[in-house]
Amino acid sequence: MELKEVEQEIVQIKSRNKKVELDKKWETSWTRKICIMILTYIVVVIYSYLIRNNNNIFLSSIVPVIGFTLSTLSLKYIRRVWENKEKNS
């Protein structure tokens, strides 16, 4: 390997490491945890309002799953904002 190839490889590794570190930071961030809690809570409130005392256990059991799934899907935008803040600090 030539010196330039080795230097390029080192730059690529450092770039990948930064991305991995940012991913780890996001997974443990309070921003992520609080957003998941809030979004799941909103889904449960809307569901509870719509069903008004439905005692179907199977239907009620799916609510947290749907809430969690929707909250994780919507976190992409929040994550972008968070990452920009992290990169600038």
C-alpha positions as CSV (number, residue, x, y, z in Angstrom):
1,M,0.0,0.0,0.0
2,E,1.1,3.4,-0.8
3,L,1.3,6.2,1.8
4,K,-1.6,8.1,0.2
5,E,-3.8,5.0,0.3
6,V,-3.0,4.5,4.0
7,E,-3.8,8.1,4.7
8,Q,-7.2,7.8,2.9
9,E,-8.0,4.7,4.8
10,I,-7.2,6.5,8.1
11,V,-9.5,9.4,7.1
12,Q,-12.3,7.0,6.3
13,I,-11.9,5.1,9.6
14,K,-11.9,8.4,11.5
15,S,-15.1,9.5,9.7
16,R,-16.8,6.2,10.4
17,N,-15.8,6.4,14.0
18,K,-17.3,9.8,14.4
19,K,-20.6,8.5,12.9
20,V,-20.6,5.5,15.3
21,E,-19.9,7.8,18.3
22,L,-22.8,10.0,17.2
23,D,-25.1,7.0,16.9
24,K,-24.2,5.8,20.4
25,K,-24.7,9.3,21.8
26,W,-28.2,9.5,20.2
27,E,-29.3,6.0,21.5
28,T,-28.5,7.1,25.1
29,S,-29.6,10.7,24.8
30,W,-32.4,12.2,26.9
31,T,-33.8,13.9,23.8
32,R,-34.6,10.5,22.3
33,K,-36.0,9.0,25.5
34,I,-38.2,12.0,26.2
35,C,-39.5,12.2,22.6
36,I,-40.4,8.5,22.7
37,M,-42.3,9.0,26.0
38,I,-44.2,12.0,24.8
39,L,-45.1,10.5,21.4
40,T,-46.2,7.2,22.9
41,Y,-48.3,9.1,25.5
42,I,-50.0,11.1,22.8
43,V,-50.9,8.0,20.9
44,V,-52.4,6.3,24.0
45,V,-54.4,9.5,24.9
46,I,-55.9,9.7,21.4
47,Y,-56.6,5.9,21.4
48,S,-58.2,6.1,24.8
49,Y,-60.4,9.1,23.7
50,L,-61.5,7.2,20.6
51,I,-62.4,3.9,22.3
52,R,-64.0,5.3,25.5
53,N,-63.9,2.3,27.9
54,N,-63.6,-0.6,25.5
55,N,-62.6,-3.6,27.5
56,N,-61.1,-5.6,24.7
57,I,-57.7,-6.7,26.1
58,F,-56.3,-7.6,22.7
59,L,-57.1,-4.3,21.3
60,S,-55.9,-2.4,24.3
61,S,-52.6,-4.4,24.3
62,I,-51.6,-3.2,20.9
63,V,-51.7,0.5,21.8
64,P,-48.2,0.7,23.4
65,V,-46.8,-1.2,20.4
66,I,-48.3,1.2,17.9
67,G,-47.3,4.2,20.0
68,F,-43.7,3.0,20.3
69,T,-43.5,2.2,16.6
70,L,-44.9,5.6,15.5
71,S,-42.7,7.4,17.9
72,T,-39.5,5.7,16.7
73,L,-40.5,6.4,13.0
74,S,-41.0,10.1,13.7
75,L,-37.7,10.5,15.5
76,K,-35.7,10.8,12.2
77,Y,-36.5,14.5,12.0
78,I,-35.8,15.1,15.7
79,R,-32.6,13.2,15.4
80,R,-31.4,15.4,12.5
81,V,-32.1,18.5,14.6
82,W,-30.3,16.9,17.5
83,E,-27.3,15.9,15.4
84,N,-26.9,19.4,14.0
85,K,-26.9,20.7,17.6
86,E,-24.3,18.1,18.6
87,K,-22.0,18.8,15.7
88,N,-22.1,22.6,16.3
89,S,-21.3,22.3,20.0
